[in-house]
Amino acid sequence: MIGWALTACLSSSDCFREDVFCAAFVTDTQGIDDHGIHQDAWAGLQAAEESGLADRVEFIESIDTRDYLKDIAYFADQGFDVIFTSGIALADETLQSADLYPDSVFVGLSQPFEESRPNLISVTFPEDQMGFAAGVLAARLSRTGKVAAVCETSGIDSMYLYCEGFREGVKLAGQFTSTSVTVSVVYRDHGNREKLFIDEAWGYETAASLISQGVDVIFAAGGGTGQGALRAASERGVAALGVERDQAAALGGSGSGVVTSLYGAANFEVQEVMRLLQAGEFPQTRVGQVQFKPFPSNFPPDFGVGVETVLNLLANGQISTNVILKSR
């Protein structure tokens, strides 16, 4: 009887109280310290707690893809008001959890949903705009007039948007440079499906081949596949541009050539969604802001200003990437 009482006490949660607002975050298998959206989202939750937007915040790093539903359920069963998940790998489980736990709000970061639910929020980040800004920068950085993108399969929307955005950014910027700039975009469209996002060898070899043909700026997207390309560029002293996370930090010494990386500003979006929910508003879909890592100290300040200007023009609709998803 005493043991039952202790168990009941330990399993109780203040999150069921109406005056206590609880928020949680479930990562995919990359964990919280990914130098990207996971780390940034958790920083946003911590900031929300510090500012009084939340009374309690917690996270779980999923160890295995089979744990996703269980990890989400852990927080839902404790009465957490809002549960954030991140990445396309968790999209199905997030949608399913919204059906299973109607009393919690679920927020999918970088998760576009084809179906809607009254307790489901989709926060996406404009991959085409990130690629476009990188393309403008690549044209400015290039001395040979040859730049390239190394990308995972074009059959994945985010990869297509990143890399076709890059192509269009180079085209626009090339009109204003003294040297004509050509752009090559190479997708891993015929590779082994089991190596999706982890084919570092293909990324490395593809980038090395492009560099041998005179390319002096490499843009890469696609998890480990893209990181392979960034490593090849760094080893050869070629400027590299990343997306999805702070690739220089993620790659450490093997990412010395990464000039900057662009990715979603999850920190801001997490806090903004919580602020709106606390105010009684429900933003079923949001297109989040974009951030980029500061340039190395040897770059003039106007490089950062230039990227920020392009991103602002895109966000305000003053210029467009002109990228349209292919029909599937």
C-alpha positions as CSV (number, residue, x, y, z in Angstrom):
1,M,0.0,0.0,0.0
2,I,2.8,2.4,0.8
3,G,4.6,1.4,-2.4
4,W,1.4,2.2,-4.4
5,A,1.1,5.6,-2.8
6,L,4.7,6.5,-3.6
7,T,4.3,5.4,-7.2
8,A,1.1,7.4,-7.5
9,C,2.8,10.5,-6.1
10,L,5.9,10.2,-8.4
11,S,3.7,9.7,-11.5
12,S,1.5,12.8,-10.8
13,S,2.2,15.9,-12.8
14,D,1.5,19.6,-12.3
15,C,1.0,19.8,-16.0
16,F,-2.6,18.8,-15.6
17,R,-3.3,22.0,-13.7
18,E,-4.9,24.8,-15.8
19,D,-2.6,27.4,-14.2
20,V,0.6,25.4,-15.1
21,F,1.8,25.6,-18.7
22,C,4.2,22.7,-19.7
23,A,6.1,22.4,-23.0
24,A,8.2,19.5,-24.2
25,F,10.4,18.7,-27.1
26,V,11.1,15.3,-28.7
27,T,14.1,15.0,-31.1
28,D,14.8,12.5,-33.8
29,T,17.8,10.2,-33.5
30,Q,20.3,13.1,-34.1
31,G,19.8,14.3,-30.5
32,I,19.7,17.7,-28.9
33,D,23.3,18.7,-29.7
34,D,22.9,18.7,-33.5
35,H,24.3,22.3,-34.0
36,G,21.0,23.0,-35.8
37,I,17.2,23.0,-35.3
38,H,17.1,20.7,-32.3
39,Q,19.6,22.7,-30.3
40,D,18.0,25.9,-31.4
41,A,14.5,24.7,-30.5
42,W,15.6,23.6,-27.0
43,A,17.2,27.0,-26.5
44,G,13.9,28.5,-27.4
45,L,12.1,26.4,-24.8
46,Q,14.6,27.3,-22.1
47,A,14.2,31.0,-23.0
48,A,10.4,30.6,-22.8
49,E,10.7,29.2,-19.3
50,E,13.0,32.0,-18.3
51,S,10.6,34.7,-19.6
52,G,7.5,33.1,-18.0
53,L,6.0,31.8,-21.2
54,A,6.2,28.3,-19.7
55,D,6.3,26.9,-16.2
56,R,8.1,23.6,-17.1
57,V,10.1,22.5,-20.1
58,E,11.6,19.1,-20.8
59,F,13.0,17.2,-23.8
60,I,13.7,13.6,-24.8
61,E,16.3,12.5,-27.3
62,S,15.0,9.6,-29.2
63,I,17.5,6.7,-29.4
64,D,15.7,4.7,-32.1
65,T,13.1,5.6,-34.7
66,R,10.9,2.9,-33.1
67,D,10.8,5.1,-29.9
68,Y,9.2,8.1,-31.5
69,L,5.6,7.4,-30.6
70,K,6.5,6.2,-27.1
71,D,8.6,9.3,-26.4
72,I,5.8,11.6,-27.5
73,A,3.3,9.7,-25.4
74,Y,5.5,10.1,-22.4
75,F,4.8,13.8,-22.3
76,A,1.2,13.6,-23.5
77,D,0.4,11.1,-20.6
78,Q,1.8,13.7,-18.2
79,G,-0.5,16.4,-19.4
80,F,2.0,18.6,-21.2
81,D,0.1,21.4,-22.9
82,V,2.3,21.6,-26.0
83,I,4.7,19.0,-27.5
84,F,7.2,20.0,-30.2
85,T,8.8,17.5,-32.5
86,S,11.4,18.2,-35.1
87,G,12.2,16.9,-38.6
88,I,10.4,15.1,-41.3
89,A,11.3,11.7,-39.8
90,L,8.8,12.4,-36.9
91,A,6.0,13.8,-39.1
92,D,3.8,10.6,-39.2
93,E,4.2,10.1,-35.4
94,T,3.4,13.7,-34.7
95,L,0.2,13.5,-36.8
96,Q,-0.8,10.2,-35.2
97,S,-0.2,11.6,-31.7
98,A,-2.4,14.5,-32.4
99,D,-5.2,12.0,-33.0
100,L,-4.4,10.0,-29.9
101,Y,-4.0,12.9,-27.5
102,P,-6.5,15.7,-28.4
103,D,-5.9,17.6,-25.1
104,S,-2.3,18.4,-26.1
105,V,-1.1,20.7,-28.9
106,F,1.5,19.2,-31.2
107,V,3.9,21.4,-33.1
108,G,5.9,19.9,-36.0
109,L,9.1,21.8,-36.8
110,S,10.1,21.4,-40.5
111,Q,7.1,19.2,-40.9
112,P,4.6,20.1,-43.7
113,F,1.4,18.2,-43.2
114,E,-1.1,17.3,-45.9
115,E,-3.8,16.8,-43.3
116,S,-4.9,19.2,-40.6
117,R,-5.9,18.6,-37.0
118,P,-7.5,21.0,-34.5
119,N,-4.5,20.5,-32.2
120,L,-1.7,20.4,-34.8
121,I,0.6,23.2,-35.9
122,S,3.0,23.0,-38.8
123,V,6.1,25.2,-38.7
124,T,8.1,25.1,-41.9
125,F,11.2,27.0,-43.0
126,P,11.6,28.3,-46.6
127,E,14.3,26.1,-48.0
128,D,14.2,27.8,-51.4
129,Q,15.0,31.1,-49.8
130,M,17.9,29.6,-47.9
131,G,19.3,28.1,-51.1
132,F,18.7,31.3,-53.0
133,A,20.6,33.4,-50.5
134,A,23.4,30.9,-50.7
135,G,23.4,31.1,-54.5
136,V,23.7,34.9,-54.4
137,L,26.6,34.6,-52.0
138,A,28.3,31.9,-54.0
139,A,28.3,34.1,-57.1
140,R,29.9,36.8,-55.1
141,L,32.6,34.5,-53.6
142,S,33.6,32.8,-56.9
143,R,36.7,33.8,-58.7
144,T,36.6,31.2,-61.4
145,G,33.0,31.9,-62.3
146,K,32.0,28.3,-61.6
147,V,29.9,27.2,-58.6
148,A,28.0,24.1,-57.8
149,A,25.5,22.4,-55.5
150,V,25.8,18.8,-54.3
151,C,22.4,17.6,-53.2
152,E,20.4,14.6,-52.0
153,T,17.7,13.3,-54.3
154,S,15.5,15.8,-56.0
155,G,12.6,13.5,-55.1
156,I,12.6,15.0,-51.6
157,D,10.9,18.4,-51.6
158,S,13.3,20.1,-49.2
159,M,16.3,19.1,-51.2
160,Y,14.7,20.3,-54.5
161,L,13.8,23.6,-52.9
162,Y,17.3,24.1,-51.4
163,C,19.1,23.4,-54.6
164,E,16.9,24.9,-57.2
165,G,16.8,28.0,-55.0
166,F,20.6,28.0,-55.1
167,R,20.5,27.8,-58.9
168,E,18.1,30.8,-59.1
169,G,20.2,32.8,-56.7
170,V,23.3,32.3,-58.7
171,K,21.5,33.3,-61.9
172,L,20.2,36.5,-60.3
173,A,23.5,37.5,-58.8
174,G,25.4,36.6,-61.9
175,Q,23.7,39.5,-63.7
176,F,25.5,41.9,-61.4
177,T,29.0,40.5,-61.3
178,S,31.9,41.4,-63.6
179,T,32.5,37.7,-64.4
180,S,29.8,35.5,-65.8
181,V,28.9,32.7,-63.3
182,T,27.8,29.3,-64.3
183,V,26.1,26.9,-61.9
184,S,26.0,23.1,-61.7
185,V,23.4,21.3,-59.6
186,V,24.0,17.6,-59.0
187,Y,21.4,15.4,-57.3
188,R,21.9,11.9,-55.9
189,D,18.9,10.7,-57.9
190,H,20.2,7.2,-58.8
191,G,21.9,6.2,-55.6
192,N,21.1,3.4,-53.1
193,R,17.9,4.3,-51.2
194,E,19.4,2.7,-48.1
195,K,22.0,5.4,-48.1
196,L,19.6,8.3,-48.2
197,F,21.1,11.2,-46.3
198,I,24.1,9.2,-45.3
199,D,26.0,8.7,-48.5
200,E,29.1,10.7,-47.5
201,A,31.3,9.0,-50.1
202,W,29.0,10.0,-53.0
203,G,28.9,13.6,-51.7
204,Y,32.7,13.7,-51.2
205,E,33.5,12.2,-54.7
206,T,30.9,14.4,-56.5
207,A,32.3,17.6,-54.9
208,A,35.9,16.6,-55.6
209,S,35.1,16.0,-59.3
210,L,33.4,19.4,-59.6
211,I,36.3,21.1,-58.0
212,S,38.7,19.4,-60.4
213,Q,36.7,21.0,-63.2
214,G,37.2,24.5,-61.8
215,V,34.4,25.0,-59.4
216,D,35.5,27.1,-56.5
217,V,32.3,27.4,-54.3
218,I,30.4,24.3,-53.2
219,F,26.9,24.4,-51.7
220,A,25.7,21.2,-50.2
221,A,22.4,19.9,-48.7
222,G,21.3,16.5,-47.5
223,G,22.5,15.4,-44.1
224,G,25.6,13.2,-44.2
225,T,25.5,13.2,-48.0
226,G,25.9,16.9,-48.1
227,Q,28.6,16.9,-45.3
228,G,30.7,14.6,-47.5
229,A,30.7,17.4,-50.1
230,L,31.6,20.0,-47.5
231,R,34.5,17.9,-46.4
232,A,35.9,17.6,-49.9
233,A,35.6,21.4,-50.4
234,S,37.4,22.1,-47.1
235,E,40.2,19.7,-47.9
236,R,40.8,21.4,-51.2
237,G,40.7,25.0,-49.9
238,V,37.4,25.7,-51.6
239,A,34.7,27.9,-50.1
240,A,31.7,25.8,-48.8
241,L,28.2,26.8,-47.9
242,G,25.9,24.7,-45.8
243,V,22.3,24.4,-44.7
244,E,20.2,22.5,-42.2
245,R,22.6,23.3,-39.3
246,D,25.8,25.1,-38.4
247,Q,27.9,22.8,-40.5
248,A,31.3,24.3,-39.5
249,A,30.5,23.4,-35.9
250,A,29.0,20.0,-36.8
251,L,32.0,19.0,-38.9
252,G,34.7,20.5,-36.6
253,G,38.2,20.5,-38.2
254,S,36.9,18.8,-41.4
255,G,34.6,21.7,-42.0
256,S,37.2,24.5,-42.1
257,G,36.1,25.6,-45.5
258,V,32.5,26.3,-44.5
259,V,32.0,30.0,-44.8
260,T,28.4,30.1,-43.4
261,S,25.3,27.9,-43.0
262,L,21.7,28.9,-43.3
263,Y,18.9,27.2,-41.3
264,G,15.5,27.8,-39.7
265,A,15.3,30.1,-36.6
266,A,13.7,27.5,-34.4
267,N,14.5,29.4,-31.2
268,F,12.4,32.3,-32.3
269,E,9.6,30.2,-33.7
270,V,9.2,28.0,-30.6
271,Q,8.8,31.1,-28.4
272,E,6.4,32.8,-30.9
273,V,4.2,29.7,-31.1
274,M,4.0,29.5,-27.3
275,R,3.3,33.2,-27.0
276,L,0.4,32.9,-29.5
277,L,-1.0,29.8,-27.7
278,Q,-0.8,31.6,-24.3
279,A,-2.7,34.5,-25.9
280,G,-5.5,32.2,-27.1
281,E,-4.4,32.2,-30.8
282,F,-3.8,29.0,-32.8
283,P,-1.5,29.5,-35.8
284,Q,-2.2,26.2,-37.7
285,T,0.6,26.9,-40.1
286,R,3.6,29.1,-39.9
287,V,6.5,29.8,-42.3
288,G,9.5,30.4,-40.0
289,Q,12.3,32.9,-40.2
290,V,15.8,32.0,-41.5
291,Q,19.1,32.6,-39.7
292,F,22.7,32.2,-40.8
293,K,26.0,31.8,-39.0
294,P,28.3,34.8,-38.8
295,F,31.1,34.9,-41.3
296,P,34.7,34.3,-40.2
297,S,36.5,37.3,-39.0
298,N,38.5,37.7,-42.2
299,F,35.4,38.5,-44.2
300,P,34.3,42.1,-44.5
301,P,31.1,42.9,-42.5
302,D,29.2,43.6,-45.7
303,F,29.1,39.9,-46.6
304,G,26.7,39.3,-43.6
305,V,24.8,42.5,-44.5
306,G,24.4,41.2,-48.0
307,V,22.9,37.8,-47.0
308,E,20.6,39.5,-44.5
309,T,19.4,41.9,-47.1
310,V,18.6,39.1,-49.6
311,L,16.7,37.2,-46.9
312,N,14.7,40.3,-45.9
313,L,13.8,41.0,-49.6
314,L,12.6,37.4,-50.0
315,A,10.6,37.4,-46.7
316,N,9.0,40.7,-47.7
317,G,8.1,39.5,-51.2
318,Q,10.2,42.1,-52.9
319,I,12.0,39.4,-54.8
320,S,11.1,35.8,-55.5
321,T,13.0,32.6,-55.9
322,N,10.7,31.5,-58.7
323,V,11.1,27.9,-57.6
324,I,8.0,25.7,-58.0
325,L,7.9,22.1,-56.8
326,K,7.8,19.5,-59.4
327,S,4.6,17.4,-59.7
328,R,5.2,14.1,-58.0
